[in-house]
Amino acid sequence: MTGLRALNQAFPELFGTASAFDGISVSGRTDPLLLNDATARVGIALDTVQRRRFHDRYCDLLEVEILEPGPRKNLMPGVEELLREVHHQPELCVGLLT
């Protein structure tokens, strides 16, 4: 998973602890909640500045990781056609949830 790879790179880089996210369920959870679980797991507390640094570094790494090929990185059937159709309907608002 792209996001998990970026999380697992950022955490040891900034806080010196590898595998902080091992065993933590990531599906459907927000990044701040995942970070809370990882810091609790390894017994560290982060202040606001450290959290911001982590977020910024994570986003930098995510930007690189998302370009890496992977078996689940493709459009689901029908998505391209659907997006093309709703693009021409100004009354519709499109959003993405993961």
C-alpha positions in Angstrom: 0.0 0.0 0.0 1.3 3.3 -1.1 0.4 5.3 2.0 1.7 2.7 4.4 5.1 2.6 2.6 5.3 6.4 2.9 4.3 6.2 6.6 6.9 3.5 7.2 9.6 5.7 5.6 8.8 8.9 7.3 8.5 7.6 10.9 12.1 6.1 11.3 13.5 9.0 9.3 12.1 11.5 11.8 11.8 9.6 15.0 14.4 6.8 14.6 12.0 3.9 15.1 11.4 1.4 12.3 8.3 -0.7 11.9 6.2 1.6 14.1 3.1 0.8 12.0 3.5 -3.0 12.0 0.3 -4.6 13.2 -1.7 -1.4 13.0 -4.9 -1.7 10.9 -4.8 1.1 8.3 -7.9 0.4 6.3 -10.4 3.3 6.3 -8.5 5.2 9.0 -7.1 8.7 8.8 -3.4 9.5 8.9 -3.6 11.3 12.3 -5.2 8.3 13.9 -2.6 6.0 12.4 0.1 8.3 13.7 -1.5 8.3 17.2 -1.5 4.5 17.2 2.2 4.3 16.0 3.4 6.8 18.6 1.5 5.0 21.4 2.9 1.7 20.2 6.5 2.8 20.5 5.9 5.0 23.6 6.6 8.5 22.3 4.6 11.7 22.5 4.7 14.3 19.7 4.1 18.0 19.9 2.4 20.0 17.3 5.6 20.9 15.5 6.7 17.3 15.3 3.3 16.2 14.0 3.5 18.9 11.3 7.0 17.8 10.3 5.8 14.2 10.1 2.8 15.2 8.0 4.9 17.3 5.6 7.6 14.5 5.2 4.9 11.8 4.8 3.2 13.9 2.0 6.6 14.4 0.3 7.2 10.6 0.3 3.7 9.9 -0.7 4.1 12.0 -3.8 7.0 9.8 -4.8 5.4 6.5 -3.8 2.2 7.1 -5.6 4.1 7.1 -8.9 5.6 3.6 -8.3 3.8 0.8 -10.2 1.7 -1.6 -8.2 -0.9 -4.3 -8.8 -3.8 -2.4 -7.4 -3.1 1.0 -9.0 -5.6 1.2 -11.8 -9.0 2.5 -12.5 -11.9 0.3 -11.7 -14.1 -0.7 -14.7 -16.5 2.1 -15.7 -14.8 4.9 -13.7 -13.3 6.7 -16.6 -16.6 6.8 -18.5 -18.4 8.0 -15.3 -15.9 10.8 -14.7 -16.2 11.9 -18.4 -20.0 12.0 -18.0 -20.2 13.9 -14.7 -17.6 16.4 -15.9 -20.2 17.9 -18.2 -22.9 18.2 -15.4 -22.1 21.3 -13.4 -24.9 20.6 -10.9 -22.8 17.6 -9.7 -19.9 17.7 -7.3 -17.4 15.0 -7.4 -15.3 13.9 -4.4 -13.0 11.0 -3.6 -13.0 8.9 -0.5 -10.6 6.1 0.2 
